[in-house]
Amino acid sequence: MKGNLLLLKGGLVAASDGIRTRDILVRDGKVAAIGTGLDIPEGTDAVEAGGLLLTQSFADIHVHFREPGFTAKETIATGSAAAARGGYDVVCAMPNLNPVPDSPETLAVEQAAIDRDAVIDVLPYCAITKGRKGLELVDIPALKDRCVAFSDDGSGVQDEAMMRRAMETAAREDVIIAAHCEDNALLKGGYIHDGRYAAAHGHRGICSESEWGQIARDLALAEETGCRYHVCHISTRESVELIRAAKARGVRVTCETGPHYLTLCEDDMLEDGRFKMNPPLRSADDREALLEGLADGTIDAIATDHAPHTAEEKSRGLKGSAMGIVGLETAFPVLYTKLVRTGRITLERLLEAMNAAPRRIFRLGGGLVEGAPADLVAIDLEHPFTIDPRSFASMGKSTPFEGWSVWGRVLLNLKNGKPVYNNLTKIC
């Protein structure tokens, strides 16, 4: 952009009052006007946006940027650039770092990197327990104004009494406990889903109960304590059913799932580390339950669980590779192609799950309305492209979506009216 004025003309604008063909005028970093036939002020960069979806930039409440401690996998700079390229303007970074952000002093190390290198808003999680070891509760009151929520992600809190204490404190302080639900006693060395593929190929399986059993425990605790409880990356039918029933009882529970769980299952797997993540890809029946839960609102949000590793760490097949795949640069096109274009959900529901719901649950603010900061994304819905990890901004290249032909390429992402990613040749 050459100046402080940008007019996006005739795009498919998704705003609070629906999706319609409209113009958006950006002035001095804010949304100055949304309407039809807007005049073009002198000195305005004007872009014909026909065929483009114009919507508020996305929010991801579950990413791993690996800094501090694991910068061979990803950094704040590369992770936030990947998020910008994927259409996000705010992400929430998980605490499995070194040092673990479990005190104001250790959190300050991560925050310094964010302040120095992030190109979008990166909001840190703090751990639930010190060192994420499950033995000692962090000082939630001292940390609550410095982080977005509390999670031991990568590890389930094994001790019920510890989780009760965490939830009681979180309820008093009005903060979220975001739980990675995994019962270590049920893992038994497994590394993919305990299902048809594992049996056919001689792999050790992870049973579904290792996830849903701990969710059942936590839902009872959340009901008891009144805590704001968020369940990370659910993958099983039973998880959906338990959360649906808890919501009907009035439990303050929300949940997320990932694009890969909605579009893949064990039947799609290959003997390749890019199909290994935690939780694992489950059965086709589990995937169908997740799709039903997304459609009916049981599943509130879609989060990528962007989890980069080095190429070497992902080159050891299903048994030996590290768990985790990247997802920020593929989430919208994969979901738009596989769920919206096929009629499983509406575009409005997808945008709700990728944006409005995570912002509401985690109190992130934002909105595509006049006078608001111009945090918006322009997406080409009309031309397919092929997912090629070599083009990723992320240092991680491992994705099960490699080679997929998809629609929904992000062309422009504005943060406070300034491009944080720009593949529109008409503006600089």
C-alpha positions in Angstrom: 0.0 0.0 0.0 1.4 3.4 -1.0 -0.7 5.4 1.4 -3.2 5.1 4.3 -6.2 4.4 2.1 -7.2 1.1 0.6 -10.5 0.2 -1.1 -11.4 -3.4 -1.8 -14.2 -3.3 -4.3 -16.9 -5.9 -4.9 -15.7 -8.7 -2.7 -17.8 -11.3 -0.9 -17.7 -9.6 2.5 -18.4 -11.8 5.6 -19.3 -9.3 8.3 -21.6 -9.5 11.4 -24.7 -9.0 9.3 -24.0 -11.8 6.8 -22.1 -12.5 3.6 -22.8 -10.2 0.7 -21.0 -8.5 -2.2 -19.7 -5.2 -0.8 -16.8 -2.8 -0.7 -14.5 -2.2 2.3 -12.6 1.1 2.7 -9.6 1.0 5.0 -8.3 4.3 6.3 -5.4 4.9 8.8 -5.5 1.2 9.9 -9.2 1.0 10.6 -12.3 -0.1 8.7 -13.7 3.2 7.6 -16.7 2.0 5.7 -18.4 -1.2 4.5 -21.0 -0.9 1.8 -21.8 -0.9 -1.9 -20.7 1.6 -4.5 -18.3 3.4 -2.1 -16.6 6.4 -3.6 -12.8 6.2 -4.1 -11.1 9.0 -2.2 -8.1 10.7 -3.8 -4.9 8.8 -3.1 -6.7 5.5 -2.6 -5.2 2.1 -3.6 -8.2 0.4 -5.2 -8.4 -3.3 -5.7 -11.1 -5.1 -7.7 -12.0 -7.9 -5.2 -14.6 -9.8 -7.3 -14.1 -13.5 -6.6 -12.4 -12.8 -3.3 -13.8 -13.6 0.2 -13.1 -10.6 2.5 -13.4 -11.5 6.2 -11.9 -10.8 9.5 -8.5 -12.5 9.8 -8.6 -15.8 11.6 -7.8 -16.7 15.2 -6.0 -19.9 16.2 -6.2 -20.9 19.9 -3.7 -23.8 19.7 -0.3 -23.5 18.0 3.3 -24.4 18.9 6.0 -21.9 17.9 8.8 -23.8 19.7 10.6 -20.6 21.0 12.3 -20.6 23.5 14.0 -23.9 23.6 13.4 -25.6 20.3 14.2 -23.1 17.6 15.5 -25.8 15.2 11.8 -26.7 14.7 10.2 -23.2 14.5 10.7 -19.6 15.9 8.3 -16.8 16.8 9.4 -15.1 13.5 8.7 -18.1 11.2 5.6 -19.3 13.0 4.0 -15.9 13.0 4.9 -15.5 9.3 3.2 -18.8 8.6 0.2 -17.7 10.5 0.0 -14.5 8.6 0.3 -16.4 5.3 -2.6 -18.6 6.4 -4.8 -15.7 7.1 -4.5 -15.4 10.9 -4.0 -12.2 12.9 -3.9 -13.7 16.4 -2.7 -17.1 17.6 -2.3 -18.6 21.1 1.0 -20.3 21.7 1.3 -23.5 23.8 3.7 -23.7 26.7 5.7 -26.9 26.0 8.9 -24.8 25.8 12.2 -24.5 27.5 12.0 -22.8 29.9 8.3 -23.7 30.5 6.3 -20.5 31.0 5.2 -21.3 34.5 6.3 -18.1 36.4 6.5 -14.4 35.5 10.3 -14.9 35.0 10.1 -17.8 32.6 7.2 -16.4 30.7 9.2 -13.2 30.2 11.7 -15.2 28.0 9.0 -16.2 25.6 7.3 -12.7 25.7 10.6 -11.0 24.8 10.8 -13.1 21.6 7.2 -12.3 20.8 7.7 -8.6 21.3 10.8 -8.7 19.1 9.8 -11.0 16.2 6.0 -11.6 15.9 4.4 -10.1 12.8 0.9 -10.8 14.2 -0.5 -11.1 17.8 1.0 -14.1 19.5 -0.6 -14.7 22.9 1.2 -17.1 25.2 -0.4 -19.9 27.4 1.1 -20.5 30.8 1.4 -24.0 32.2 -1.1 -25.4 34.7 1.6 -27.1 36.7 5.3 -26.2 37.2 7.4 -27.6 34.5 4.3 -29.3 33.1 5.1 -32.1 35.4 1.7 -32.4 37.1 3.1 -32.1 40.6 2.8 -28.4 41.7 0.2 -25.9 40.6 1.6 -22.6 39.1 0.7 -19.3 40.7 -2.4 -18.6 38.6 -3.2 -15.2 40.1 0.3 -14.0 39.4 0.2 -15.1 35.8 -3.4 -14.6 34.7 -3.0 -11.1 33.3 0.1 -12.1 31.4 -1.3 -15.1 29.4 -4.4 -16.1 27.5 -5.1 -19.3 29.4 -3.5 -22.2 31.3 -2.6 -25.6 29.7 -0.1 -28.4 30.2 -0.6 -29.2 26.5 1.5 -32.2 25.4 0.7 -33.8 28.7 -2.5 -34.6 30.5 -2.8 -33.7 34.1 -2.8 -37.2 35.5 -3.8 -36.5 39.2 -7.5 -35.7 39.7 -6.8 -33.8 42.9 -4.3 -31.6 41.1 -6.8 -30.9 38.3 -9.5 -30.1 40.9 -7.2 -27.6 42.6 -6.4 -26.0 39.2 -10.1 -25.7 38.3 -11.0 -24.3 41.7 -8.4 -21.6 41.4 -9.3 -20.9 37.7 -12.9 -20.5 38.7 -12.1 -17.9 41.3 -9.8 -16.1 38.9 -12.1 -16.4 35.9 -9.5 -17.9 33.6 -9.6 -20.9 31.2 -8.1 -24.3 31.9 -7.4 -25.7 28.4 -6.8 -29.5 28.8 -4.8 -31.9 26.7 -6.7 -35.0 27.8 -4.6 -38.1 27.8 -4.5 -40.9 30.4 -0.9 -42.1 30.4 -1.9 -45.4 32.0 -3.8 -46.4 28.9 -1.1 -45.5 26.3 0.9 -48.7 26.6 3.5 -47.6 24.1 1.0 -46.8 21.3 1.7 -44.2 18.7 -1.2 -44.3 16.2 -4.9 -45.1 16.7 -5.7 -48.5 18.0 -7.8 -49.5 15.1 -7.9 -51.2 11.7 -4.8 -49.7 10.3 -2.7 -50.5 13.4 -3.8 -54.1 13.4 -3.2 -54.5 9.7 0.3 -53.0 9.7 1.6 -54.3 13.1 1.7 -50.9 14.9 1.0 -50.3 18.6 -2.3 -48.4 19.1 -3.5 -45.6 21.3 -7.0 -46.5 22.5 -9.8 -43.9 22.3 -10.5 -44.1 26.1 -7.1 -42.5 26.8 -8.7 -39.3 25.5 -12.4 -39.6 26.4 -11.8 -41.1 29.9 -9.9 -38.1 31.1 -12.5 -35.8 29.4 -15.2 -37.5 31.5 -13.2 -37.0 34.6 -12.6 -33.3 33.9 -16.2 -32.6 32.9 -17.3 -33.8 36.4 -14.7 -31.5 37.9 -15.7 -28.6 35.8 -19.3 -29.1 36.8 -18.3 -29.3 40.4 -16.1 -26.2 40.3 -17.8 -24.0 37.7 -14.5 -23.5 35.9 -14.2 -22.3 32.3 -13.0 -25.6 30.8 -11.8 -25.9 27.3 -10.9 -29.3 25.7 -8.1 -29.3 23.2 -8.0 -31.3 19.9 -10.8 -33.8 20.5 -10.6 -36.8 18.1 -13.2 -39.5 19.2 -16.9 -40.0 19.0 -17.1 -40.5 22.8 -15.5 -37.2 23.4 -18.1 -35.4 21.2 -20.9 -37.3 23.0 -19.6 -36.5 26.5 -19.2 -32.8 25.7 -22.6 -32.5 24.0 -24.2 -34.0 27.1 -22.2 -31.8 29.5 -23.2 -28.7 27.5 -26.9 -29.7 27.8 -26.4 -29.9 31.6 -25.0 -26.4 31.7 -21.3 -27.2 32.3 -19.0 -24.3 31.2 -17.2 -26.4 28.6 -16.0 -25.6 25.1 -13.8 -27.6 22.8 -11.8 -27.6 19.6 -10.8 -30.1 16.9 -8.3 -29.9 14.1 -8.6 -29.8 10.3 -6.9 -33.2 10.0 -9.4 -34.9 12.3 -12.3 -33.5 10.2 -10.9 -34.4 6.8 -8.8 -37.6 7.4 -9.1 -40.9 9.2 -7.0 -44.0 9.8 -8.0 -45.3 6.3 -6.1 -42.4 4.7 -2.8 -43.2 6.5 0.5 -44.1 4.8 3.7 -45.4 6.4 5.0 -41.8 6.7 5.7 -39.5 9.6 3.4 -36.8 8.1 0.4 -38.9 9.2 1.6 -39.0 12.9 0.2 -36.6 15.4 -1.3 -36.7 19.0 -4.1 -37.4 19.3 -3.8 -39.8 16.3 -6.1 -40.0 13.2 -9.0 -42.1 14.4 -11.6 -44.2 12.6 -14.1 -43.1 9.9 -16.8 -43.3 12.5 -15.0 -40.9 14.8 -14.5 -38.5 12.0 -18.2 -38.6 11.2 -19.0 -37.8 14.8 -16.6 -34.9 14.7 -18.3 -33.5 11.6 -21.7 -33.9 13.2 -20.4 -32.2 16.3 -19.0 -29.3 14.3 -22.3 -28.9 12.4 -24.5 -28.9 15.5 -22.2 -26.6 17.5 -21.0 -29.2 20.1 -17.5 -28.5 18.7 -17.0 -24.8 19.1 -13.8 -24.1 17.3 -11.3 -25.4 14.8 -7.6 -25.0 15.8 -4.7 -26.2 13.8 -2.4 -27.6 16.6 0.4 -26.4 14.3 3.3 -28.5 15.6 6.5 -28.2 13.5 9.4 -30.6 13.8 12.7 -30.9 11.8 12.7 -32.9 8.6 14.9 -35.5 10.3 12.4 -35.9 13.2 9.6 -36.5 10.8 11.6 -38.9 8.5 11.4 -42.0 10.7 8.1 -43.5 9.7 5.0 -43.9 11.8 6.8 -45.6 14.7 9.9 -43.4 15.0 8.8 -40.0 13.9 7.9 -37.1 16.3 4.2 -36.5 16.8 2.9 -33.4 15.2 2.2 -31.8 11.8 2.0 -28.2 10.6 -1.3 -26.6 9.7 -1.5 -22.8 9.7 -0.9 -22.4 6.0 -3.4 -25.1 4.9 -6.3 -24.9 7.4 -8.7 -22.6 5.5 -8.2 -24.1 2.0 -8.4 -27.7 3.2 -11.6 -27.0 5.3 -13.2 -24.9 2.6 -12.5 -27.5 -0.1 -13.5 -30.6 1.9 -16.3 -29.3 4.1 -17.9 -26.2 2.5 -17.6 -27.0 -1.3 -18.9 -30.5 -0.5 -21.9 -29.2 1.4 -21.0 -30.7 4.8 -21.1 -27.2 6.5 -21.8 -23.7 5.4 -19.1 -21.1 4.8 -20.7 -19.1 7.7 -20.2 -22.1 10.1 -16.6 -22.5 9.0 -15.9 -18.8 9.7 -17.6 -19.1 13.0 -15.4 -22.0 14.0 -12.2 -20.4 12.8 -12.9 -16.9 14.0 -15.9 -15.8 16.0 -16.0 -18.7 18.4 -12.4 -18.8 19.4 -12.4 -15.0 19.8 -15.5 -15.2 22.0 -14.3 -18.1 24.2 -10.9 -16.7 24.8 -12.0 -13.0 24.9 -9.7 -12.0 22.1 -11.8 -9.2 20.7 -12.0 -8.1 17.1 -14.7 -7.9 14.5 -15.2 -6.7 10.9 -17.2 -3.6 11.6 -16.8 0.1 10.8 -14.4 1.7 13.2 -12.6 -1.5 14.1 -9.0 -2.2 13.4 -8.6 -3.4 9.8 -7.6 -6.9 10.6 -8.9 -8.7 7.5 -8.0 -11.3 4.9 -8.7 -11.6 1.2 -9.1 -15.2 -0.1 -9.4 -16.4 -3.7 -12.3 -18.8 -3.8 -12.3 -19.3 -7.6 -8.9 -20.8 -8.5 -7.6 -24.2 -7.2 -4.0 -24.6 -6.3 -1.8 -27.5 -5.1 -0.4 -27.6 -1.5 3.4 -27.6 -1.7 5.2 -27.6 1.6 8.3 -26.2 0.0 6.5 -22.9 -0.3 5.6 -22.7 3.4 6.9 -19.9 5.6 7.0 -22.3 8.5 10.2 -24.2 9.2 8.1 -27.3 9.5 7.1 -29.0 6.2 5.4 -32.1 7.4 1.7 -32.2 6.3 -0.6 -35.0 5.3 -2.2 -32.5 2.8 0.9 -32.4 0.6 -0.2 -32.6 -3.1 -3.9 -31.9 -2.4 -5.7 -29.7 -4.9 -7.6 -27.1 -2.9 -9.6 -23.8 -3.3 -9.2 -20.9 -0.9 -5.7 -19.4 -1.3 -5.0 -16.4 1.0 -3.9 -13.5 -1.1 -3.8 -10.6 1.4 -3.8 -10.4 5.2 -4.0 -7.0 6.9 -3.1 -6.3 10.5 -4.2 -2.8 11.6 -4.5 -2.0 7.9 -0.9 -3.0 7.0 -0.1 -6.1 5.0 1.5 -8.8 7.0 1.2 -11.1 4.0 0.6 -9.9 0.5 0.3 -12.0 -2.7 -1.9 -9.4 -4.4 0.2 -7.9 -7.2 -2.0 -4.8 -7.4 -0.8 -3.3 -4.1 2.6 -3.1 -2.6 
